[in-house]
Amino acid sequence: MPLHRFRRQYEQLSQFKRGRIIGMKEAGWSARRAACQSGGYDCVVRRCWDQLIREMSFTIRPSSGHPE
């Protein structure tokens, strides 16, 4: 299956569907199981999850300064 088909589907995910996928992954579901439940591909689920992890690593940084 061509890569652009996966990418196209990923770009068309609604916020609701992304939230559902993230919730399933947080609950410990595999990418394949979350994909079957949401009607997508497992690589799309992995990309969605990876994007969340990348965004979280930018927002959660240790502060510099004295601990309170």
CHARMM-style PDB file with segment names, atoms N, HN, CA, C and O in Angstrom:
ATOM      1  N   MET     1       0.834  -1.175   0.000  1.00  0.00      PROA
ATOM      2  CA  MET     1       0.000   0.000   0.000  1.00  0.00      PROA
ATOM      3  C   MET     1       0.884   1.246   0.000  1.00  0.00      PROA
ATOM      4  O   MET     1       1.839   1.311   0.774  1.00  0.00      PROA
ATOM      5  N   PRO     2       0.594   2.226  -0.839  1.00  0.00      PROA
ATOM      6  CA  PRO     2       1.446   3.403  -0.940  1.00  0.00      PROA
ATOM      7  C   PRO     2       1.437   4.230   0.353  1.00  0.00      PROA
ATOM      8  O   PRO     2       0.424   4.306   1.048  1.00  0.00      PROA
ATOM      9  N   LEU     3       2.576   4.843   0.656  1.00  0.00      PROA
ATOM     10  HN  LEU     3       3.399   4.781   0.091  1.00  0.00      PROA
ATOM     11  CA  LEU     3       2.724   5.640   1.862  1.00  0.00      PROA
ATOM     12  C   LEU     3       1.783   6.841   1.864  1.00  0.00      PROA
ATOM     13  O   LEU     3       1.248   7.200   2.913  1.00  0.00      PROA
ATOM     14  N   HSD     4       1.572   7.462   0.716  1.00  0.00      PROA
ATOM     15  HN  HSD     4       2.006   7.171  -0.136  1.00  0.00      PROA
ATOM     16  CA  HSD     4       0.721   8.653   0.674  1.00  0.00      PROA
ATOM     17  C   HSD     4      -0.704   8.345   1.089  1.00  0.00      PROA
ATOM     18  O   HSD     4      -1.414   9.231   1.563  1.00  0.00      PROA
ATOM     19  N   ARG     5      -1.134   7.099   0.919  1.00  0.00      PROA
ATOM     20  HN  ARG     5      -0.556   6.379   0.534  1.00  0.00      PROA
ATOM     21  CA  ARG     5      -2.482   6.734   1.344  1.00  0.00      PROA
ATOM     22  C   ARG     5      -2.582   6.770   2.869  1.00  0.00      PROA
ATOM     23  O   ARG     5      -3.586   7.229   3.415  1.00  0.00      PROA
ATOM     24  N   PHE     6      -1.547   6.289   3.555  1.00  0.00      PROA
ATOM     25  HN  PHE     6      -0.732   5.916   3.111  1.00  0.00      PROA
ATOM     26  CA  PHE     6      -1.521   6.348   5.009  1.00  0.00      PROA
ATOM     27  C   PHE     6      -1.468   7.798   5.473  1.00  0.00      PROA
ATOM     28  O   PHE     6      -2.196   8.194   6.383  1.00  0.00      PROA
ATOM     29  N   ARG     7      -0.609   8.577   4.848  1.00  0.00      PROA
ATOM     30  HN  ARG     7      -0.017   8.255   4.109  1.00  0.00      PROA
ATOM     31  CA  ARG     7      -0.450   9.977   5.235  1.00  0.00      PROA
ATOM     32  C   ARG     7      -1.761  10.743   5.032  1.00  0.00      PROA
ATOM     33  O   ARG     7      -2.133  11.564   5.870  1.00  0.00      PROA
ATOM     34  N   ARG     8      -2.450  10.482   3.942  1.00  0.00      PROA
ATOM     35  HN  ARG     8      -2.148   9.815   3.261  1.00  0.00      PROA
ATOM     36  CA  ARG     8      -3.704  11.153   3.670  1.00  0.00      PROA
ATOM     37  C   ARG     8      -4.725  10.839   4.755  1.00  0.00      PROA
ATOM     38  O   ARG     8      -5.452  11.726   5.201  1.00  0.00      PROA
ATOM     39  N   GLN     9      -4.779   9.592   5.176  1.00  0.00      PROA
ATOM     40  HN  GLN     9      -4.188   8.872   4.813  1.00  0.00      PROA
ATOM     41  CA  GLN     9      -5.731   9.215   6.206  1.00  0.00      PROA
ATOM     42  C   GLN     9      -5.372   9.879   7.536  1.00  0.00      PROA
ATOM     43  O   GLN     9      -6.258  10.299   8.280  1.00  0.00      PROA
ATOM     44  N   TYR    10      -4.089   9.975   7.834  1.00  0.00      PROA
ATOM     45  HN  TYR    10      -3.369   9.635   7.230  1.00  0.00      PROA
ATOM     46  CA  TYR    10      -3.645  10.586   9.076  1.00  0.00      PROA
ATOM     47  C   TYR    10      -4.038  12.057   9.119  1.00  0.00      PROA
ATOM     48  O   TYR    10      -4.493  12.546  10.153  1.00  0.00      PROA
ATOM     49  N   GLU    11      -3.870  12.752   8.027  1.00  0.00      PROA
ATOM     50  HN  GLU    11      -3.500  12.354   7.188  1.00  0.00      PROA
ATOM     51  CA  GLU    11      -4.193  14.173   7.981  1.00  0.00      PROA
ATOM     52  C   GLU    11      -5.694  14.415   8.105  1.00  0.00      PROA
ATOM     53  O   GLU    11      -6.113  15.505   8.494  1.00  0.00      PROA
ATOM     54  N   GLN    12      -6.505  13.415   7.782  1.00  0.00      PROA
ATOM     55  HN  GLN    12      -6.165  12.529   7.467  1.00  0.00      PROA
ATOM     56  CA  GLN    12      -7.939  13.586   7.808  1.00  0.00      PROA
ATOM     57  C   GLN    12      -8.571  13.128   9.128  1.00  0.00      PROA
ATOM     58  O   GLN    12      -9.796  13.123   9.252  1.00  0.00      PROA
ATOM     59  N   LEU    13      -7.764  12.749  10.101  1.00  0.00      PROA
ATOM     60  HN  LEU    13      -6.769  12.753  10.000  1.00  0.00      PROA
ATOM     61  CA  LEU    13      -8.317  12.345  11.382  1.00  0.00      PROA
ATOM     62  C   LEU    13      -8.941  13.555  12.074  1.00  0.00      PROA
ATOM     63  O   LEU    13      -8.342  14.629  12.125  1.00  0.00      PROA
ATOM     64  N   SER    14     -10.125  13.373  12.594  1.00  0.00      PROA
ATOM     65  HN  SER    14     -10.612  12.501  12.552  1.00  0.00      PROA
ATOM     66  CA  SER    14     -10.760  14.446  13.352  1.00  0.00      PROA
ATOM     67  C   SER    14     -10.161  14.484  14.753  1.00  0.00      PROA
ATOM     68  O   SER    14      -9.518  13.527  15.184  1.00  0.00      PROA
ATOM     69  N   GLN    15     -10.366  15.565  15.445  1.00  0.00      PROA
ATOM     70  HN  GLN    15     -10.888  16.343  15.095  1.00  0.00      PROA
ATOM     71  CA  GLN    15      -9.871  15.682  16.811  1.00  0.00      PROA
ATOM     72  C   GLN    15     -10.494  14.601  17.697  1.00  0.00      PROA
ATOM     73  O   GLN    15      -9.836  14.062  18.586  1.00  0.00      PROA
ATOM     74  N   PHE    16     -11.769  14.290  17.443  1.00  0.00      PROA
ATOM     75  HN  PHE    16     -12.304  14.728  16.721  1.00  0.00      PROA
ATOM     76  CA  PHE    16     -12.451  13.258  18.218  1.00  0.00      PROA
ATOM     77  C   PHE    16     -11.780  11.904  18.023  1.00  0.00      PROA
ATOM     78  O   PHE    16     -11.531  11.181  18.988  1.00  0.00      PROA
ATOM     79  N   LYS    17     -11.488  11.564  16.762  1.00  0.00      PROA
ATOM     80  HN  LYS    17     -11.690  12.151  15.978  1.00  0.00      PROA
ATOM     81  CA  LYS    17     -10.868  10.275  16.468  1.00  0.00      PROA
ATOM     82  C   LYS    17      -9.458  10.197  17.041  1.00  0.00      PROA
ATOM     83  O   LYS    17      -9.054   9.152  17.550  1.00  0.00      PROA
ATOM     84  N   ARG    18      -8.706  11.295  16.963  1.00  0.00      PROA
ATOM     85  HN  ARG    18      -9.035  12.144  16.550  1.00  0.00      PROA
ATOM     86  CA  ARG    18      -7.378  11.325  17.569  1.00  0.00      PROA
ATOM     87  C   ARG    18      -7.471  11.108  19.074  1.00  0.00      PROA
ATOM     88  O   ARG    18      -6.683  10.361  19.652  1.00  0.00      PROA
ATOM     89  N   GLY    19      -8.432  11.762  19.696  1.00  0.00      PROA
ATOM     90  HN  GLY    19      -9.073  12.369  19.226  1.00  0.00      PROA
ATOM     91  CA  GLY    19      -8.626  11.599  21.128  1.00  0.00      PROA
ATOM     92  C   GLY    19      -8.976  10.169  21.497  1.00  0.00      PROA
ATOM     93  O   GLY    19      -8.506   9.640  22.504  1.00  0.00      PROA
ATOM     94  N   ARG    20      -9.806   9.551  20.668  1.00  0.00      PROA
ATOM     95  HN  ARG    20     -10.187   9.981  19.850  1.00  0.00      PROA
ATOM     96  CA  ARG    20     -10.158   8.144  20.904  1.00  0.00      PROA
ATOM     97  C   ARG    20      -8.948   7.244  20.801  1.00  0.00      PROA
ATOM     98  O   ARG    20      -8.749   6.362  21.636  1.00  0.00      PROA
ATOM     99  N   ILE    21      -8.139   7.462  19.780  1.00  0.00      PROA
ATOM    100  HN  ILE    21      -8.300   8.179  19.101  1.00  0.00      PROA
ATOM    101  CA  ILE    21      -6.934   6.651  19.576  1.00  0.00      PROA
ATOM    102  C   ILE    21      -5.980   6.826  20.755  1.00  0.00      PROA
ATOM    103  O   ILE    21      -5.431   5.851  21.267  1.00  0.00      PROA
ATOM    104  N   ILE    22      -5.789   8.062  21.176  1.00  0.00      PROA
ATOM    105  HN  ILE    22      -6.236   8.854  20.760  1.00  0.00      PROA
ATOM    106  CA  ILE    22      -4.900   8.325  22.307  1.00  0.00      PROA
ATOM    107  C   ILE    22      -5.436   7.666  23.572  1.00  0.00      PROA
ATOM    108  O   ILE    22      -4.667   7.104  24.352  1.00  0.00      PROA
ATOM    109  N   GLY    23      -6.733   7.730  23.777  1.00  0.00      PROA
ATOM    110  HN  GLY    23      -7.358   8.186  23.143  1.00  0.00      PROA
ATOM    111  CA  GLY    23      -7.336   7.079  24.928  1.00  0.00      PROA
ATOM    112  C   GLY    23      -7.136   5.572  24.915  1.00  0.00      PROA
ATOM    113  O   GLY    23      -6.858   4.971  25.953  1.00  0.00      PROA
ATOM    114  N   MET    24      -7.277   4.962  23.746  1.00  0.00      PROA
ATOM    115  HN  MET    24      -7.503   5.451  22.903  1.00  0.00      PROA
ATOM    116  CA  MET    24      -7.069   3.521  23.638  1.00  0.00      PROA
ATOM    117  C   MET    24      -5.613   3.156  23.921  1.00  0.00      PROA
ATOM    118  O   MET    24      -5.334   2.168  24.600  1.00  0.00      PROA
ATOM    119  N   LYS    25      -4.681   3.967  23.389  1.00  0.00      PROA
ATOM    120  HN  LYS    25      -4.908   4.769  22.837  1.00  0.00      PROA
ATOM    121  CA  LYS    25      -3.262   3.695  23.636  1.00  0.00      PROA
ATOM    122  C   LYS    25      -2.915   3.896  25.110  1.00  0.00      PROA
ATOM    123  O   LYS    25      -2.130   3.132  25.671  1.00  0.00      PROA
ATOM    124  N   GLU    26      -3.493   4.917  25.738  1.00  0.00      PROA
ATOM    125  HN  GLU    26      -4.131   5.538  25.282  1.00  0.00      PROA
ATOM    126  CA  GLU    26      -3.248   5.140  27.163  1.00  0.00      PROA
ATOM    127  C   GLU    26      -3.814   3.996  28.006  1.00  0.00      PROA
ATOM    128  O   GLU    26      -3.298   3.700  29.084  1.00  0.00      PROA
ATOM    129  N   ALA    27      -4.862   3.364  27.518  1.00  0.00      PROA
ATOM    130  HN  ALA    27      -5.281   3.605  26.642  1.00  0.00      PROA
ATOM    131  CA  ALA    27      -5.455   2.237  28.228  1.00  0.00      PROA
ATOM    132  C   ALA    27      -4.649   0.955  28.035  1.00  0.00      PROA
ATOM    133  O   ALA    27      -4.958  -0.078  28.629  1.00  0.00      PROA
ATOM    134  N   GLY    28      -3.609   1.030  27.197  1.00  0.00      PROA
ATOM    135  HN  GLY    28      -3.358   1.869  26.715  1.00  0.00      PROA
ATOM    136  CA  GLY    28      -2.733  -0.122  27.007  1.00  0.00      PROA
ATOM    137  C   GLY    28      -3.050  -0.964  25.788  1.00  0.00      PROA
ATOM    138  O   GLY    28      -2.507  -2.059  25.639  1.00  0.00      PROA
ATOM    139  N   TRP    29      -3.916  -0.479  24.913  1.00  0.00      PROA
ATOM    140  HN  TRP    29      -4.357   0.410  25.033  1.00  0.00      PROA
ATOM    141  CA  TRP    29      -4.254  -1.225  23.708  1.00  0.00      PROA
ATOM    142  C   TRP    29      -3.075  -1.193  22.746  1.00  0.00      PROA
ATOM    143  O   TRP    29      -2.294  -0.241  22.736  1.00  0.00      PROA
ATOM    144  N   SER    30      -2.954  -2.234  21.944  1.00  0.00      PROA
ATOM    145  HN  SER    30      -3.589  -3.007  21.952  1.00  0.00      PROA
ATOM    146  CA  SER    30      -1.933  -2.256  20.900  1.00  0.00      PROA
ATOM    147  C   SER    30      -2.378  -1.360  19.746  1.00  0.00      PROA
ATOM    148  O   SER    30      -3.552  -1.007  19.634  1.00  0.00      PROA
ATOM    149  N   ALA    31      -1.427  -1.000  18.899  1.00  0.00      PROA
ATOM    150  HN  ALA    31      -0.473  -1.286  18.990  1.00  0.00      PROA
ATOM    151  CA  ALA    31      -1.753  -0.164  17.740  1.00  0.00      PROA
ATOM    152  C   ALA    31      -2.704  -0.899  16.807  1.00  0.00      PROA
ATOM    153  O   ALA    31      -3.611  -0.292  16.238  1.00  0.00      PROA
ATOM    154  N   ARG    32      -2.502  -2.191  16.649  1.00  0.00      PROA
ATOM    155  HN  ARG    32      -1.765  -2.683  17.111  1.00  0.00      PROA
ATOM    156  CA  ARG    32      -3.353  -2.973  15.760  1.00  0.00      PROA
ATOM    157  C   ARG    32      -4.787  -3.029  16.284  1.00  0.00      PROA
ATOM    158  O   ARG    32      -5.742  -2.876  15.522  1.00  0.00      PROA
ATOM    159  N   ARG    33      -4.926  -3.249  17.586  1.00  0.00      PROA
ATOM    160  HN  ARG    33      -4.151  -3.374  18.204  1.00  0.00      PROA
ATOM    161  CA  ARG    33      -6.265  -3.328  18.174  1.00  0.00      PROA
ATOM    162  C   ARG    33      -6.980  -1.971  18.100  1.00  0.00      PROA
ATOM    163  O   ARG    33      -8.170  -1.911  17.788  1.00  0.00      PROA
ATOM    164  N   ALA    34      -6.250  -0.884  18.387  1.00  0.00      PROA
ATOM    165  HN  ALA    34      -5.284  -0.933  18.641  1.00  0.00      PROA
ATOM    166  CA  ALA    34      -6.833   0.454  18.301  1.00  0.00      PROA
ATOM    167  C   ALA    34      -7.227   0.775  16.860  1.00  0.00      PROA
ATOM    168  O   ALA    34      -8.250   1.419  16.628  1.00  0.00      PROA
ATOM    169  N   ALA    35      -6.427   0.334  15.894  1.00  0.00      PROA
ATOM    170  HN  ALA    35      -5.596  -0.190  16.082  1.00  0.00      PROA
ATOM    171  CA  ALA    35      -6.729   0.575  14.486  1.00  0.00      PROA
ATOM    172  C   ALA    35      -7.985  -0.177  14.065  1.00  0.00      PROA
ATOM    173  O   ALA    35      -8.831   0.365  13.354  1.00  0.00      PROA
ATOM    174  N   CYS    36      -8.102  -1.421  14.502  1.00  0.00      PROA
ATOM    175  HN  CYS    36      -7.415  -1.862  15.079  1.00  0.00      PROA
ATOM    176  CA  CYS    36      -9.305  -2.205  14.167  1.00  0.00      PROA
ATOM    177  C   CYS    36     -10.554  -1.562  14.754  1.00  0.00      PROA
ATOM    178  O   CYS    36     -11.600  -1.514  14.107  1.00  0.00      PROA
ATOM    179  N   GLN    37     -10.440  -1.074  15.972  1.00  0.00      PROA
ATOM    180  HN  GLN    37      -9.590  -1.113  16.498  1.00  0.00      PROA
ATOM    181  CA  GLN    37     -11.588  -0.461  16.638  1.00  0.00      PROA
ATOM    182  C   GLN    37     -11.979   0.867  15.997  1.00  0.00      PROA
ATOM    183  O   GLN    37     -13.164   1.188  15.895  1.00  0.00      PROA
ATOM    184  N   SER    38     -10.980   1.640  15.563  1.00  0.00      PROA
ATOM    185  HN  SER    38     -10.018   1.379  15.645  1.00  0.00      PROA
ATOM    186  CA  SER    38     -11.266   2.956  14.993  1.00  0.00      PROA
ATOM    187  C   SER    38     -11.460   2.917  13.483  1.00  0.00      PROA
ATOM    188  O   SER    38     -11.830   3.925  12.882  1.00  0.00      PROA
ATOM    189  N   GLY    39     -11.218   1.777  12.869  1.00  0.00      PROA
ATOM    190  HN  GLY    39     -10.918   0.957  13.358  1.00  0.00      PROA
ATOM    191  CA  GLY    39     -11.426   1.655  11.425  1.00  0.00      PROA
ATOM    192  C   GLY    39     -10.292   2.240  10.602  1.00  0.00      PROA
ATOM    193  O   GLY    39     -10.529   2.732   9.499  1.00  0.00      PROA
ATOM    194  N   GLY    40      -9.071   2.199  11.109  1.00  0.00      PROA
ATOM    195  HN  GLY    40      -8.879   1.799  12.005  1.00  0.00      PROA
ATOM    196  CA  GLY    40      -7.926   2.757  10.384  1.00  0.00      PROA
ATOM    197  C   GLY    40      -6.807   1.745  10.256  1.00  0.00      PROA
ATOM    198  O   GLY    40      -7.018   0.535  10.342  1.00  0.00      PROA
ATOM    199  N   TYR    41      -5.619   2.269  10.050  1.00  0.00      PROA
ATOM    200  HN  TYR    41      -5.448   3.251   9.980  1.00  0.00      PROA
ATOM    201  CA  TYR    41      -4.422   1.447   9.916  1.00  0.00      PROA
ATOM    202  C   TYR    41      -3.567   1.587  11.170  1.00  0.00      PROA
ATOM    203  O   TYR    41      -3.581   2.625  11.832  1.00  0.00      PROA
ATOM    204  N   ASP    42      -2.824   0.529  11.486  1.00  0.00      PROA
ATOM    205  HN  ASP    42      -2.813  -0.314  10.948  1.00  0.00      PROA
ATOM    206  CA  ASP    42      -2.002   0.578  12.689  1.00  0.00      PROA
ATOM    207  C   ASP    42      -0.868   1.590  12.581  1.00  0.00      PROA
ATOM    208  O   ASP    42      -0.461   2.154  13.596  1.00  0.00      PROA
ATOM    209  N   CYS    43      -0.351   1.836  11.393  1.00  0.00      PROA
ATOM    210  HN  CYS    43      -0.681   1.378  10.568  1.00  0.00      PROA
ATOM    211  CA  CYS    43       0.708   2.837  11.259  1.00  0.00      PROA
ATOM    212  C   CYS    43       0.159   4.248  11.502  1.00  0.00      PROA
ATOM    213  O   CYS    43       0.892   5.123  11.964  1.00  0.00      PROA
ATOM    214  N   VAL    44      -1.107   4.471  11.197  1.00  0.00      PROA
ATOM    215  HN  VAL    44      -1.702   3.760  10.822  1.00  0.00      PROA
ATOM    216  CA  VAL    44      -1.742   5.766  11.467  1.00  0.00      PROA
ATOM    217  C   VAL    44      -1.859   5.959  12.975  1.00  0.00      PROA
ATOM    218  O   VAL    44      -1.625   7.053  13.489  1.00  0.00      PROA
ATOM    219  N   VAL    45      -2.223   4.891  13.677  1.00  0.00      PROA
ATOM    220  HN  VAL    45      -2.414   4.002  13.260  1.00  0.00      PROA
ATOM    221  CA  VAL    45      -2.326   4.949  15.135  1.00  0.00      PROA
ATOM    222  C   VAL    45      -0.955   5.241  15.736  1.00  0.00      PROA
ATOM    223  O   VAL    45      -0.839   6.054  16.653  1.00  0.00      PROA
ATOM    224  N   ARG    46       0.083   4.582  15.224  1.00  0.00      PROA
ATOM    225  HN  ARG    46      -0.011   3.922  14.479  1.00  0.00      PROA
ATOM    226  CA  ARG    46       1.432   4.806  15.736  1.00  0.00      PROA
ATOM    227  C   ARG    46       1.887   6.239  15.502  1.00  0.00      PROA
ATOM    228  O   ARG    46       2.506   6.845  16.376  1.00  0.00      PROA
ATOM    229  N   ARG    47       1.585   6.780  14.337  1.00  0.00      PROA
ATOM    230  HN  ARG    47       1.082   6.288  13.627  1.00  0.00      PROA
ATOM    231  CA  ARG    47       1.975   8.166  14.050  1.00  0.00      PROA
ATOM    232  C   ARG    47       1.262   9.136  14.975  1.00  0.00      PROA
ATOM    233  O   ARG    47       1.863  10.086  15.477  1.00  0.00      PROA
ATOM    234  N   CYS    48      -0.015   8.894  15.197  1.00  0.00      PROA
ATOM    235  HN  CYS    48      -0.504   8.122  14.789  1.00  0.00      PROA
ATOM    236  CA  CYS    48      -0.797   9.741  16.091  1.00  0.00      PROA
ATOM    237  C   CYS    48      -0.201   9.706  17.495  1.00  0.00      PROA
ATOM    238  O   CYS    48      -0.051  10.746  18.135  1.00  0.00      PROA
ATOM    239  N   TRP    49       0.132   8.527  17.965  1.00  0.00      PROA
ATOM    240  HN  TRP    49       0.010   7.681  17.445  1.00  0.00      PROA
ATOM    241  CA  TRP    49       0.724   8.347  19.290  1.00  0.00      PROA
ATOM    242  C   TRP    49       2.103   9.010  19.367  1.00  0.00      PROA
ATOM    243  O   TRP    49       2.417   9.689  20.345  1.00  0.00      PROA
ATOM    244  N   ASP    50       2.922   8.810  18.332  1.00  0.00      PROA
ATOM    245  HN  ASP    50       2.668   8.259  17.537  1.00  0.00      PROA
ATOM    246  CA  ASP    50       4.255   9.413  18.304  1.00  0.00      PROA
ATOM    247  C   ASP    50       4.187  10.935  18.316  1.00  0.00      PROA
ATOM    248  O   ASP    50       5.005  11.592  18.960  1.00  0.00      PROA
ATOM    249  N   GLN    51       3.217  11.495  17.607  1.00  0.00      PROA
ATOM    250  HN  GLN    51       2.552  10.962  17.084  1.00  0.00      PROA
ATOM    251  CA  GLN    51       3.054  12.941  17.591  1.00  0.00      PROA
ATOM    252  C   GLN    51       2.704  13.451  18.986  1.00  0.00      PROA
ATOM    253  O   GLN    51       3.220  14.482  19.416  1.00  0.00      PROA
ATOM    254  N   LEU    52       1.838  12.741  19.687  1.00  0.00      PROA
ATOM    255  HN  LEU    52       1.419  11.904  19.337  1.00  0.00      PROA
ATOM    256  CA  LEU    52       1.484  13.138  21.043  1.00  0.00      PROA
ATOM    257  C   LEU    52       2.709  13.099  21.948  1.00  0.00      PROA
ATOM    258  O   LEU    52       2.928  14.025  22.729  1.00  0.00      PROA
ATOM    259  N   ILE    53       3.503  12.048  21.855  1.00  0.00      PROA
ATOM    260  HN  ILE    53       3.324  11.295  21.220  1.00  0.00      PROA
ATOM    261  CA  ILE    53       4.699  11.918  22.677  1.00  0.00      PROA
ATOM    262  C   ILE    53       5.676  13.054  22.382  1.00  0.00      PROA
ATOM    263  O   ILE    53       6.273  13.616  23.300  1.00  0.00      PROA
ATOM    264  N   ARG    54       5.838  13.391  21.108  1.00  0.00      PROA
ATOM    265  HN  ARG    54       5.353  12.934  20.362  1.00  0.00      PROA
ATOM    266  CA  ARG    54       6.729  14.502  20.744  1.00  0.00      PROA
ATOM    267  C   ARG    54       6.227  15.822  21.315  1.00  0.00      PROA
ATOM    268  O   ARG    54       7.016  16.608  21.839  1.00  0.00      PROA
ATOM    269  N   GLU    55       4.924  16.074  21.221  1.00  0.00      PROA
ATOM    270  HN  GLU    55       4.282  15.436  20.796  1.00  0.00      PROA
ATOM    271  CA  GLU    55       4.350  17.316  21.750  1.00  0.00      PROA
ATOM    272  C   GLU    55       4.493  17.372  23.268  1.00  0.00      PROA
ATOM    273  O   GLU    55       4.770  18.435  23.825  1.00  0.00      PROA
ATOM    274  N   MET    56       4.309  16.252  23.931  1.00  0.00      PROA
ATOM    275  HN  MET    56       4.083  15.389  23.478  1.00  0.00      PROA
ATOM    276  CA  MET    56       4.417  16.212  25.383  1.00  0.00      PROA
ATOM    277  C   MET    56       5.856  16.460  25.828  1.00  0.00      PROA
ATOM    278  O   MET    56       6.081  17.082  26.867  1.00  0.00      PROA
ATOM    279  N   SER    57       6.821  15.989  25.064  1.00  0.00      PROA
ATOM    280  HN  SER    57       6.638  15.484  24.220  1.00  0.00      PROA
ATOM    281  CA  SER    57       8.219  16.183  25.452  1.00  0.00      PROA
ATOM    282  C   SER    57       8.612  17.658  25.359  1.00  0.00      PROA
ATOM    283  O   SER    57       9.543  18.088  26.039  1.00  0.00      PROA
ATOM    284  N   PHE    58       7.917  18.437  24.529  1.00  0.00      PROA
ATOM    285  HN  PHE    58       7.160  18.087  23.976  1.00  0.00      PROA
ATOM    286  CA  PHE    58       8.206  19.865  24.447  1.00  0.00      PROA
ATOM    287  C   PHE    58       7.513  20.639  25.555  1.00  0.00      PROA
ATOM    288  O   PHE    58       8.035  21.659  26.005  1.00  0.00      PROA
ATOM    289  N   THR    59       6.362  20.186  26.003  1.00  0.00      PROA
ATOM    290  HN  THR    59       5.938  19.358  25.637  1.00  0.00      PROA
ATOM    291  CA  THR    59       5.617  20.928  27.014  1.00  0.00      PROA
ATOM    292  C   THR    59       6.036  20.570  28.430  1.00  0.00      PROA
ATOM    293  O   THR    59       5.908  21.400  29.329  1.00  0.00      PROA
ATOM    294  N   ILE    60       6.528  19.371  28.654  1.00  0.00      PROA
ATOM    295  HN  ILE    60       6.632  18.696  27.924  1.00  0.00      PROA
ATOM    296  CA  ILE    60       6.936  18.954  29.990  1.00  0.00      PROA
ATOM    297  C   ILE    60       8.461  18.991  30.050  1.00  0.00      PROA
ATOM    298  O   ILE    60       9.131  18.027  29.679  1.00  0.00      PROA
ATOM    299  N   ARG    61       8.981  20.081  30.506  1.00  0.00      PROA
ATOM    300  HN  ARG    61       8.437  20.864  30.807  1.00  0.00      PROA
ATOM    301  CA  ARG    61      10.424  20.236  30.645  1.00  0.00      PROA
ATOM    302  C   ARG    61      10.717  20.624  32.091  1.00  0.00      PROA
ATOM    303  O   ARG    61       9.956  21.370  32.708  1.00  0.00      PROA
ATOM    304  N   PRO    62      11.797  20.126  32.612  1.00  0.00      PROA
ATOM    305  CA  PRO    62      12.147  20.543  33.964  1.00  0.00      PROA
ATOM    306  C   PRO    62      12.494  22.025  33.998  1.00  0.00      PROA
ATOM    307  O   PRO    62      13.151  22.548  33.098  1.00  0.00      PROA
ATOM    308  N   SER    63      12.047  22.675  35.035  1.00  0.00      PROA
ATOM    309  HN  SER    63      11.513  22.250  35.766  1.00  0.00      PROA
ATOM    310  CA  SER    63      12.321  24.107  35.123  1.00  0.00      PROA
ATOM    311  C   SER    63      13.727  24.338  35.635  1.00  0.00      PROA
ATOM    312  O   SER    63      14.263  23.540  36.404  1.00  0.00      PROA
ATOM    313  N   SER    64      14.307  25.415  35.210  1.00  0.00      PROA
ATOM    314  HN  SER    64      13.873  26.064  34.586  1.00  0.00      PROA
ATOM    315  CA  SER    64      15.626  25.757  35.729  1.00  0.00      PROA
ATOM    316  C   SER    64      15.412  26.749  36.867  1.00  0.00      PROA
ATOM    317  O   SER    64      14.641  27.699  36.735  1.00  0.00      PROA
ATOM    318  N   GLY    65      16.061  26.535  37.926  1.00  0.00      PROA
ATOM    319  HN  GLY    65      16.688  25.763  38.034  1.00  0.00      PROA
ATOM    320  CA  GLY    65      15.887  27.398  39.077  1.00  0.00      PROA
ATOM    321  C   GLY    65      15.781  26.587  40.335  1.00  0.00      PROA
ATOM    322  O   GLY    65      16.034  25.383  40.335  1.00  0.00      PROA
ATOM    323  N   HSD    66      15.414  27.234  41.392  1.00  0.00      PROA
ATOM    324  HN  HSD    66      15.208  28.213  41.392  1.00  0.00      PROA
ATOM    325  CA  HSD    66      15.320  26.540  42.686  1.00  0.00      PROA
ATOM    326  C   HSD    66      14.057  25.724  42.782  1.00  0.00      PROA
ATOM    327  O   HSD    66      12.985  26.186  42.391  1.00  0.00      PROA
ATOM    328  N   PRO    67      14.167  24.510  43.299  1.00  0.00      PROA
ATOM    329  CA  PRO    67      12.938  23.715  43.514  1.00  0.00      PROA
ATOM    330  C   PRO    67      12.129  24.311  44.651  1.00  0.00      PROA
ATOM    331  O   PRO    67      12.688  24.834  45.615  1.00  0.00      PROA
ATOM    332  N   GLU    68      10.844  24.233  44.537  1.00  0.00      PROA
ATOM    333  HN  GLU    68      10.390  23.808  43.753  1.00  0.00      PROA
ATOM    334  CA  GLU    68       9.982  24.811  45.570  1.00  0.00      PROA
ATOM    335  C   GLU    68       9.418  23.761  46.456  1.00  0.00      PROA
ATOM    336  OT1 GLU    68       8.670  24.070  47.382  1.00  0.00      PROA
TER     337      GLU     68
END
